[in-house]
Amino acid sequence: YILAIMLLLSFLSGNGAHAQRPTEYEVKAAFIYNFAKFVEWQKPADEALPLCIIGDDPFGSAIKNVEGKTVAGKRIAVRRIKSLEELKGCQMLFISSSEKRKLGEITGLAKDIGILTISDTENFAEKGVVINLYMEEDNVRFEINIDAASDARLKINSRLLSLARIVHHKTRQ
């Protein structure tokens, strides 16, 4: 709950006292921004922190709230990619539900590169996505596949882990 409050406060800062309630994807974009603060990559980003989106983009304009923000001195740069060859330029990757048929190939390559994979599709965490967002009682929650994080050589801060539902690869349970 502390993270959720922190996320909403950082997201809504500057919107005024009578701001409208953020949309689901504005909240999810804020979560993604804050996830980056709690993850350590084996190979840190150079100048920017590329956040790629593969497949149908559910964010629309909501992702603009994240673009240009900084994490550890790195500016988040949002890119929409269409092919697996473009993964090499990503540090974080949002995998759309439209990529369900290619999920194994995407997560396998992302793991080898050390990319933080994120989605919001049911069962994607058990299939190799590191962080999966889900809705529970009109609130955005998240689960972390610690096996997938380890496979991608990502270190996730224990504070973030303590707020997540922990899952494992189905084949490792």
N, C-alpha and C positions, 0 to 999 in steps of 0.2 A: 504493500500500500504506500510505503514511503516513496518508492520509485515512481509509482503512478502519480502521486501528488507532485513530485519533483518534475516529472515529464510535463504535466499539464501546466505547471507554473512557468517553466522555461519556454514552453510552446506558446502560451498565451500572453507572455510579457509584452507590453506595449499595445495590446489590443483594446485597452480601456476597461472600465468597470462593468459595462453592460455588454460585453462581448457575447456573441452567440456561442452556443455549445459547438465544439469542433466536430467535424464529420469523422466517421470511422477511419477514413484513410488519412486525414490530418493527424489523428492520434497515432495511427500506425507509422506514419512518417516520423513523428516525434520519437516514438520508441526506437526506430532504426537509428536515428541520430544519437540517441543516448546509448544504444548498444555499443556504438563505436567507441564511446568513452571508457567502456569496461572490457574491451578486448585488446589483447596484445598479439600482434602478428609476428611471426618469425622473421619475415621480410617486410619491414615497415615501408609505407608509401614514400615516394620521393618528395615531390612538391605538393601534390594534391592527394586526396583520399577518394579514389574513384568508387562510386556507388553505381553499379550497373543494374539495369532491369532487363530481363529476358522474357519474351513472350508478351501477351496482351498486358498493357499497362493499366492497372486498376487505380492508380493514384491520381491521374489527371493533373490538375494544377496544384494539388495538395503537396506534391513532392517539392515544389518551389520553396516551401517553408524551410526545407533542409539544405537546399543547394546554396553553397557559398558559406555556410556556417563552418566554424573551425573546430577540430578535435586535435589536441596535442600539437597545435601549430600548423595543422594540415587543413586546407580548405576542401570541403566535400564538393565533388564534381559529379553530377548525375549524368549518366549516359544510358541511352536505350540501345541495346545490342540485339542483333538478329541471328548471329551465328556463334558456334562454339569457338571458332578461331579468335573471336574478339574477347574471350574470357581472360586472356593473358594480361590485359590492361585493367583488370578489375581487382579491387581489394575487398569489396562487399558486393554481393549479388542477390538481388531479389528475384526469386523464381516464381513466375506466374503459374496459376493453375492450368493455363493453356499448354504448359510444357510437360504435363503429366507423362506422356508417352516417352519423352526423352530424359526423364528425371535421373535415371541411373547413369546415363552418359554424362549429364551435366554435373551431378554431384561427384562422380569419379574424377573428372577433369579438374573441377574446382578444388577437390581435396588435394590433388597432386600439386596444384599451384599455391595452395594455402589461402584460399578465399573464404571469407565468412559468408555462408549461404543463409538466406532468410526467405521465408515464405509465409503464406497465410492459408495454406490448404491442408485439410484434414489428412492425417497420416504421413505427411511429408517428412516430419522429424524422424519417425521410425524408419523411413526409407533413405536417410542420409543427409537431410537438411539440418544444419546446425541449430538455427533458431526458427521456431514456427510460432506465428501469432495466431490466436484464436479468440473467439468471442465467448464470454460467459456472463450471463445476466446483464447484457448490454454494456459490458466492460471488456476492454482489450486485455488479454492475458498472453503469456508466452511460455513456451516449453523449450528446453535446450537438450539436444542430443549430445551428451558428453563424449560418446564414442566418436561421433562425427567431428566434434571440435578437436579431439586428440588426434584423429587421423589427418586433419588439416593443419596440425601443428599450431593451433590457436590456444592461447591462454586466456581463459575467461575469469574475470575477477570473482572472488567468492561472494561478494555482496550481490552481484547480479545472479549468480547461481542460487543464492538463498531465496531469491524472489521468484524463481522459475519452477515449473514442474519439470522434473528431470525424466528424460526418456533415453532409451537405448535402441540400437539397431535391432530390428526384429530377429535377425539371425544370431545375435549375441546374447539374447535373454536367457 
